Amino acid sequence: MRARIVFLSALMMLGGCRTPRTPAGGGHLALTPEEHGFSMALAHYTLGSLYEMDLGPNAPDTIEEFELAAEYDPGRHRIDSKIAVGYLLRRQPSKAIAVLEASCEYHPNEIQPRIDLAVTCQLAGRLDEAVAHFERAIDLSTSESALYASVAKIHMFRDDEDAAIATLRRGIRATASPELLQMVSARGRHLIGKKQLNQALRYFNLLWDESRESVTPVLQNLIGQLHLELNEPQEAARAFEIASRGEEPPPETFTKLGATLLHLGRLDEAIAALERGRALYPRHTRLLFSLGLVCNVAHRFEEAVQAFARIETLAAATEGTKLSEEFYVTYGSTCERTGRTLQSETLFTLCLELYPEADQALNYLAYIWAESGENLEQAQEYIDRALAIEPDNAAYLDTQAWIHYRNGDYASALVEMEKAMALMPEDPVLNEHMGDTHDALDHRTEAVQFWTRSLMLDPDSSSVAWKLEAAGADLPRLRREAQRARKRSARHAQ
């Protein structure tokens, strides 16, 4: 009430208390209906504004004065919006919506009344109506990116990713707004956090479809990783390949691409990709290690040795660098396969100095010595330590058997070989060693059976072929059968 008194006092001071004199010309001061309506609207609006400041926008007196102003001057959206705010603050959204609907009828081609109505419907939880009014606002102004964002947020709130993506696609095409692109990326990452990888991928694919220049190699790596998580290696390889051709791709782009191509059996492509990475990052040891691993699988052992040797050189030049157990085991085994036995022994020994519980290094050294018939006592000690760490490892049991074999204890060797074969019956080397053990025990029939089985698993084995030929087997026939078996296995894998 204080504001009304202040307002009326001000009017009295301005108008004075005397009866105005009649103008000299005999005219009169009567207002037209339009002027009277406007003056009354202005008076009520002014009084409503005073109440708004003094009592708050949701005070009954405030709303009443603005409603009176609207009656005298209908169609003023500024007044209608104040009334609507008051009702919203009083938790009467239906009344607020009714006021704004009337305002939209007065201004069917103006965007602000429609936006206010859409927002009010959204606040009231009437989301279908909110979407409809935002869409009407978009029709009035297709270049307003915030409108598309508002609609998309409602769809996201409802977990309606189809509708959200469709809205964002329209918005990006209409506005090319960076904010909408950021919204797409943020939603994709949010869905990753919720483990909804398929849906997340759809948002990142939207970015790729509509704004490829905004998709960095880092984001492409994320797309590739999502495909891997979804067991889609072909699509993952495609994403990593795109990333590798982008501007300043990070080193992990090439390691991921190489690993994925390796998984797909595309070994030459994997090596080529890793070579491209090495050209960009010649001192990146993880990339070099990946290159060495893939070369190993591709039986390009000399290239693998070169990659590992480069890592060793880089590490030696950097004080305090400690290479991993995995590096020494892989490098050492590659050297052993290329006939660099002394170098492999050195690497395994160094590995054990740094990692005394490195069971793979223990096994490799024990096996090298068993093969050469040297250091059999130390070989036994090492394989015992390895088996204590991993007692059900078929390769370790094979080494144990081979040490017994070299010591002439063929019966004990057979016991260990049977344990190994129970764990890995399809391994060609174990089958060969099983045949060798039976042969040492004069079990010729069993020896030929296991050698034959080994050849079926590895038709290219020259050592097994020689043993079968010496035993009088029909080697050409066996090799033909082995090749046919390999083809059948390949078709089955496909």
Helices and strands as residue ranges (DSSP letters): H 2-15, H 33-54, H 60-72, H 77-89, H 93-106, H 111-123, H 127-140, H 145-157, H 161-175, H 178-193, H 197-210, G 212-214, H 217-229, H 233-244, H 251-263, H 267-280, H 285-297, H 301-316, H 325-337, H 341-354, H 359-372, H 376-389, H 394-406, H 410-423, H 428-440, H 444-457, H 462-470, H 475-493
